[in-house]
Amino acid sequence: MAVALEKSAPVAGVRRVGRRTVVAAILAAWLLLFVVLRGKQTLTLAAADLTDLHRWFNDVNDSIGADRNSNPLFLYFFNEIRLVIDNLVTFVQHLISQPPAGRPVPQIGWLGVVGIAGYVSWAVGNWRVALLAVAGFTFLGLQGLWQESMDTLSLTLSAVLVALLFAIPLGVGAGLSERFNRIVTPFLDFMQTMPTFVYLAPLTLFFLIGGASATIATVIYAAPPAIRITAHAIRSVPETTVEAAESLGATRRQALLKVLLPMSKRTVVMGVNQSIMAALAMVTIAALIDAPGLGKTVVQALQSLDVGTAFNAGLAIVVMAIVLDRVTTAAGAREETARRSKNRLLTWRRPLLGVGAVVTAVLVYLSHTYVWAAEFPGEGSIGGSIASAADTVTAWVQDNLSGLTNAFRDGITNGLLNPLQTLLTDSPWWLVGAVLIALGAVLGGWRAGVTTAVCVGLLVGTGLWSDAMTTLASTLVATVLVMLLGIVLGVWMGRSMLVDRLLRPSLDAAQVMPPFVYLVPFLALFGATRFTAIVAAVVYAVPVAIKIIADGVRAVPGTTVEAAVSAGCNTWQIITKVQLPMSCGALTLATNQGLIYVLSMVVVGGLVGAGALGYDVVAGFSQGQLYGKGLAAGLAIVLLGVMFDRITQAAARRASA
């Protein structure tokens, strides 16, 4: 036994050191070969040039457009789906945002909408949430963005309704059947790995631009969280409870309806909350395919570098996101809060809700009948003041802080981004591909290596290798910054409950905001450059990394930390020698999530000068001859996401094992 132990210990040490040594050797060999082979076989493609694949995509798009009204697949399937979704969206818009034929105003005007928002928030939550909803919706009108906000709300509600019709049954099925869960999980992984941009181009191929494509894209993006969380909720119900119900003669259907769903209702509502947040984020981005609403205002303002207008519309998106988030969160916690509360007003809740329903009905009637109650009063002077203030602040920052912001931007760009981008784009494509495959195999195992090899081959096939490497450089730089901030703040949160209580509300609020909103303030600080996209991506991705790392640090057993303290370790040694090494799985998972979030945001940054794949996608929407190139760019983004998702997930499993 002693001999066996003596032999096994060195082997374990060699394996651990060996992996790091192999990675270092791969990078050293890459740098050496880069010096020798720089500028050769880089597969560079000019912005206006197309490959045979891009032209084939253009031809497919043209042929589909020519056959759209004659091909049976379109006549009886795609066109019918588009018609149903269009009718649903149009119906909701006619209710609250767009006037139907024969009326100068929508069926329910602003007063009725505010009344319904307040009443529903009170009914599913509490009076505080109702006040927040009323104040939030009123503020949208005062900003001068009432119709745009209602268009966004219409698309969001339509998409969430359709998504939940599929997501809840699929989630229940995945929760009840492990086999079905294994089947559906890869599809959910793929759907959540794809950046939001990527959903848009292929859907326009089949459903044209407009509300239908935007809604369908939003449904695809919003459904996975509800499916996953519903399945988790069903699986979390204690088996003994289900067995007790079955022993009393309950059928599977009765056990589901009377036991499983009621006991998992709070978690299911959390899934609905996450779907609504995902839908709102996607609806704003879908403005790129002519979806109406606040997103279109933001896109137009970003393209014209109108920071004030973009800030005002971005603030409206944030307000709507906060209201929807708080309402659904309160709905999940209402019953538990009511059980713990001893407020005497709870006994009057039903009569008060009845009175509230009557008042709401009166407000709806007034807004349906009278123009003053249908059209939001005023001209949005508050919105004009907000935009003017944002422009003033932007001008002041550019006049007085440009030296500081430019120095920061140039330091990161010249010291980190440019060298890495040069290494990736000026190396021969086969050399970078070989390095990526080798790193994937070493860090994630042979399966990750195979996945990387397939993704590299397909990236070459897209004809956008150089643009993909440029996007990869921005993604890696942003991820490094995310992890640096995540480790510092995550360790701080994990070690101090006071810091956790102070930071967590801000992190929660940051995760509620749709991606577009992050671009606006950094556009004012750094102008329309790729660095703007990188900083916005860091701010967008860092909250999730901080939370994961904080939870990992907090999960380190207290006895282990106490043993280190008793051994004479100081705070720095405890963090670096105990807590971070024992949180290796959380660190790798944080890297995984940071990469996915960053990749999504860096591509959105194509609107503000990020270039590369993001620009290709945006150009594909706006210029018909570049549609095929934009579609190929979307595929390249997916391949990058899948490749790094598989590598980092496999590395996380290894670290946790």
Secondary structure, DSSP 4 states (H G I P E B T S, - for coil): -HHHHHHHHHHHHHHHHHHHHHHHHHHHHHHHHHHHHTTSS-----TT---HHHHHHHHHHHHHHHHTTT-HHIIIIIHHHHHHHHHHHHHHHHHHTSPPTT-SS-SS-HHHHHHHHHHHHHHHS-HHHHHHHHHHHHHHHHTT-HHHHHHHHHHHHHHHHHHHHHHHHHHHHHHH-HHHHHHHHHHHHHHHHS-GGGGHHHHHHHH-SSHHHHHHHHHHHHHHHHHHHHHHHHHHS-HHHHHHHHHTT--HHHHIIIIIHHHTHHHHHHHHHHHHHHHHHHHHHGGGGT--SHHHHHHHHHHTT-HHHHHHHHHHHHHHHHHHHHHHHHHHHHHHHHHH---GGGGGHHHHHHHHHHHHHHHHHHHHH-HHHHSPSS--HHHHHHHHHHHHHHHHHHHHSHHHHHHHHHHHIIIIIHHHHHHHHHS-HHHHHHHHHHHHHHHH-HHHHHHHHHHHHHHHHTT-HHHHHHHHHHHHHHHHHHHHHHHHHHHHHHH-HHHHHHHHHHHHHHHHS-HHHHHHHHHHHH-SSHHHHHHHHHHHHHHHHHHHHHHHHHTS-HHHHHHHHHTT--HHHHIIIIIHHHTHHHHHHHHHHHHHHHHHHHHHGGGGT--HHHHHHHHHHH-GGGHHHHHHHHHHHHHHHHHHHHHHHHHHHHHH-
